[in-house]
Amino acid sequence: MVKMKFPSCFQQLLIVFACLLENLYCYRPLVLIHGINSDYKDLSDIEAWAQADFPGIQTFSLDAFNNDYSIVSMRTQVPEFVTLLKNITDHYGTVDLLGYSQGGIVARGVVEEGDNKNINNFISLSAPGLGEYGIPFLNDTSFFDHVTAGEVYHICYTKSGQLISVCNYWHDPIQTTLYLAENNYLPYLNNELAHNDSQRYKENFVSLGGLILVGGPTDEVIQPWQTAQYSFWDADLNVIPYNQLHYYTQDTFGLKTLDDQGKLKFCTVSGVQHTKWPHTKSVYDTCIRPYIAN
């Protein structure tokens, strides 16, 4: 893992003065979390575009749980990313946070569990926000070969299955009882189960400056694709709009609160397959650029 170096207080003052001398604006840093079976370098296009648009902006693509290690459980990953983000906000103050694919559901855990009030906008880029139920056409995890979506719960809803990151957000709408009993991550983020940290999770979520949900119908990996925008299937596999689900109507984790405050934004883009989201300039221009730095 690469160790990030942060400026001292004196160096921070120099950065501010340099911005003023160069007639530049000192922008909020952008922190990024990569997806499954990839690494921090996968988000380099977004970093480069942001740096070109906002001269002097600091970008941090977090170097942790890369490639094969990305399948480690959320319960292991999230605390490490919480620490990495806190190291940045302790030195730079408020940041914008972007999570791509699995990184989006990791980032949501960081938001809810991290007690870090220095997160302004959280951009969830084609992430399984309310879970995944479907075998992607790019099944490069190798875990679900020759298994149908309806059979995956046999793997995921076990103690050993919960050691795999994908299983922590595998959300089988037909096996709700098992999902609630065996999934040790997503039901707790959703506050579907009573737990000691439920109020804290909600307070952390509603402290966001904004929630930007990015997805599209040609993704082909996130299933249903609308989960990227916090809608999901019912038991009959009908997609129920986000604002008709009990998470929203009962405001279990604060989604309705953010919406009522005008902080919930949707960005829907067609024609983008899943692996192309962080490498498509038009996605950056439309769905990311307006919500960072400014």
C-alpha positions in Angstrom: 0.0 0.0 0.0 1.3 3.4 -0.9 1.6 5.8 2.1 0.1 9.2 1.4 2.0 12.2 2.7 0.1 15.2 4.0 1.2 18.7 4.5 2.0 20.2 7.8 0.0 23.2 9.1 2.7 25.5 7.7 2.6 23.7 4.4 -1.2 24.1 4.3 -0.8 27.8 4.7 1.7 27.9 1.9 -0.7 26.1 -0.3 -3.4 28.7 0.5 -1.0 31.6 -0.2 0.1 29.9 -3.4 -3.5 29.7 -4.6 -4.0 33.4 -3.8 -0.7 34.4 -5.6 -1.6 32.4 -8.6 -5.2 33.8 -8.6 -6.4 30.2 -8.2 -9.2 28.9 -6.0 -8.3 26.3 -3.4 -10.7 23.6 -4.2 -12.1 20.8 -2.0 -10.1 17.7 -2.5 -11.7 14.7 -4.3 -11.4 11.3 -2.8 -12.2 8.2 -4.9 -12.8 4.5 -4.1 -12.4 1.9 -6.8 -14.6 -1.1 -7.6 -14.2 -4.8 -7.5 -11.4 -6.6 -9.4 -9.7 -3.3 -10.1 -7.3 -0.9 -8.3 -6.9 2.8 -7.4 -5.4 3.5 -10.8 -8.7 2.6 -12.5 -10.0 6.1 -11.6 -7.0 8.0 -13.0 -9.1 9.4 -15.9 -11.5 11.1 -13.4 -8.5 12.5 -11.5 -6.9 13.9 -14.6 -10.1 15.5 -15.8 -10.7 17.1 -12.4 -7.2 18.4 -12.2 -7.5 19.9 -15.7 -10.8 21.6 -14.8 -9.8 22.7 -11.3 -6.1 23.6 -11.3 -4.5 22.9 -8.0 -7.3 20.4 -6.8 -6.0 17.6 -4.7 -7.2 14.1 -5.7 -6.8 10.9 -3.7 -7.7 7.6 -5.2 -7.4 5.4 -2.1 -4.8 2.7 -2.5 -6.3 -0.2 -0.6 -8.0 -3.6 -1.3 -6.8 -3.6 -4.9 -7.5 -6.3 -7.5 -7.8 -9.8 -5.8 -8.0 -8.2 -2.3 -11.2 -6.3 -3.4 -13.2 -9.4 -2.6 -12.5 -9.2 1.1 -15.6 -8.6 3.2 -17.1 -5.1 3.7 -16.6 -5.5 7.4 -12.8 -5.6 6.8 -12.7 -3.0 4.0 -14.8 -0.2 5.4 -12.8 0.5 8.6 -9.6 0.7 6.6 -11.2 3.2 4.1 -12.7 5.1 7.1 -9.1 5.6 8.4 -7.7 6.6 5.0 -10.4 9.2 4.6 -10.0 10.6 8.1 -6.3 11.0 7.4 -7.2 13.2 4.5 -9.9 15.2 6.1 -7.8 15.8 9.2 -5.3 17.6 7.0 -7.4 19.1 4.2 -10.9 19.6 5.8 -14.0 19.0 3.7 -13.8 16.7 0.7 -16.0 15.3 -2.0 -16.2 11.5 -2.1 -16.8 9.3 -5.2 -17.3 5.6 -5.1 -17.4 3.5 -8.3 -19.2 0.2 -8.6 -18.5 -1.8 -5.4 -16.6 1.3 -4.3 -19.9 3.1 -4.1 -21.3 0.6 -1.5 -18.0 0.7 0.3 -18.2 4.5 0.3 -21.7 4.4 1.7 -20.4 2.3 4.6 -17.7 4.9 5.1 -20.3 7.7 5.2 -22.6 5.9 7.7 -20.0 4.3 9.9 -17.2 6.8 9.8 -18.5 9.7 11.9 -16.8 12.0 9.5 -18.7 15.3 9.0 -16.1 16.5 6.5 -17.8 14.8 3.5 -19.6 17.3 1.3 -21.0 15.5 -1.8 -21.1 11.8 -2.1 -21.2 10.7 -5.7 -22.2 7.0 -6.1 -21.1 6.0 -9.6 -23.0 3.0 -11.0 -22.9 1.3 -7.6 -25.3 -1.4 -6.1 -26.8 1.1 -3.7 -29.6 -1.1 -2.5 -27.8 -4.3 -3.4 -27.2 -6.6 -6.3 -29.5 -9.4 -7.6 -28.4 -10.7 -10.9 -25.4 -12.5 -12.5 -23.4 -9.8 -14.4 -22.5 -10.5 -18.0 -18.9 -9.9 -16.9 -18.8 -12.4 -14.1 -15.1 -12.1 -13.5 -15.5 -12.8 -9.8 -15.6 -16.5 -10.7 -17.7 -17.2 -7.5 -21.0 -17.6 -9.3 -20.0 -19.7 -12.3 -22.9 -22.1 -13.3 -25.2 -20.6 -10.7 -28.4 -18.7 -11.4 -29.3 -15.6 -9.5 -32.0 -17.5 -7.6 -29.4 -19.9 -6.3 -26.7 -17.5 -5.1 -28.3 -17.1 -1.7 -27.1 -20.7 -0.9 -23.6 -19.3 -1.2 -24.0 -15.8 0.2 -26.3 -16.3 3.1 -23.8 -18.3 5.1 -21.0 -17.4 7.5 -18.4 -18.3 4.9 -20.2 -16.5 2.2 -20.3 -13.3 4.2 -16.5 -13.2 4.0 -16.9 -12.3 0.4 -17.6 -8.7 -0.5 -20.2 -9.4 -3.1 -22.2 -11.4 -0.7 -22.4 -8.5 1.7 -24.5 -6.6 -0.7 -26.2 -9.6 -2.4 -29.9 -8.7 -1.9 -32.2 -11.5 -2.9 -35.8 -10.0 -2.9 -37.3 -13.5 -2.9 -35.3 -14.7 0.1 -36.0 -11.7 2.4 -36.0 -13.7 5.6 -32.6 -15.2 4.9 -31.2 -11.9 3.7 -32.1 -10.2 6.9 -30.9 -13.1 9.1 -27.6 -13.7 7.3 -26.4 -10.6 5.5 -24.2 -8.8 8.0 -23.7 -5.5 6.1 -26.4 -4.1 3.8 -29.4 -4.6 6.1 -27.5 -2.6 8.8 -26.7 0.2 6.4 -30.4 0.3 5.4 -31.5 0.2 9.1 -33.8 -2.7 8.2 -32.7 -4.3 11.5 -32.6 -2.7 14.9 -29.0 -2.2 16.0 -27.1 -0.1 18.5 -25.7 2.2 15.8 -28.8 2.8 13.7 -29.3 6.4 14.8 -25.6 7.2 14.4 -25.6 5.7 10.8 -28.7 7.9 9.9 -27.2 11.0 11.4 -24.0 10.5 9.5 -25.9 9.9 6.2 -28.0 13.0 6.5 -24.9 15.1 7.3 -23.9 14.9 3.6 -23.9 18.1 1.6 -25.4 16.1 -1.3 -26.0 12.6 -2.6 -25.6 12.1 -6.4 -26.7 8.8 -7.8 -25.4 7.9 -11.2 -26.5 5.0 -13.3 -28.1 3.9 -16.6 -30.1 1.3 -18.4 -27.2 -0.1 -20.5 -24.9 -0.9 -17.6 -25.4 -4.7 -17.9 -23.6 -5.5 -14.6 -25.5 -3.6 -11.8 -28.9 -5.4 -11.6 -31.4 -4.0 -11.6 -29.6 -1.0 -13.0 -32.0 1.2 -10.9 -30.3 0.0 -7.7 -27.7 2.6 -8.6 -30.4 5.1 -7.9 -31.8 3.4 -4.8 -34.8 1.7 -6.5 -35.1 -2.0 -6.3 -37.0 -5.1 -7.1 -39.9 -6.5 -5.1 -40.5 -10.2 -4.6 -42.2 -10.4 -8.0 -39.1 -8.8 -9.6 -40.9 -5.5 -10.4 -38.7 -2.5 -10.0 -40.2 -0.2 -7.3 -39.2 3.5 -7.5 -37.0 4.7 -4.7 -39.6 6.9 -3.2 -42.1 4.1 -2.8 -39.8 1.7 -1.0 -40.0 1.5 2.8 -36.4 2.7 3.2 -37.7 6.1 1.8 -41.2 6.3 3.1 -40.0 5.3 6.7 -36.8 7.3 6.2 -34.9 4.4 7.7 -31.4 5.7 6.9 -32.1 9.3 5.9 -32.7 9.2 2.1 -36.0 11.0 2.4 -34.5 13.6 4.7 -31.8 14.4 2.0 -34.5 14.5 -0.6 -36.7 16.9 1.4 -33.6 19.1 1.8 -33.0 19.2 -1.9 -29.7 17.3 -1.5 -30.7 14.2 -3.6 -29.7 14.3 -7.3 -30.0 11.7 -10.0 -27.9 11.5 -13.1 -29.0 8.9 -15.7 -26.9 8.2 -18.8 -27.7 5.7 -21.5 -25.2 4.0 -23.8 -22.5 3.3 -21.1 -21.5 -0.2 -20.1 -20.4 -0.8 -16.6 -16.6 -0.8 -17.0 -16.8 2.4 -19.0 -18.3 4.7 -16.4 -15.0 6.1 -15.0 -13.5 6.3 -18.5 -16.3 8.2 -20.3 -15.7 11.9 -20.5 -19.3 12.8 -21.0 -20.2 11.0 -17.8 -17.6 13.1 -16.0 -18.8 16.3 -17.6 -22.5 15.6 -16.8 -22.6 13.7 -13.6 -19.3 14.4 -11.7 -17.9 17.8 -12.6 -20.9 19.8 -11.5 -20.7 18.3 -8.0 -17.0 18.5 -7.1 -14.8 21.4 -6.0 -17.4 24.2 -6.5 
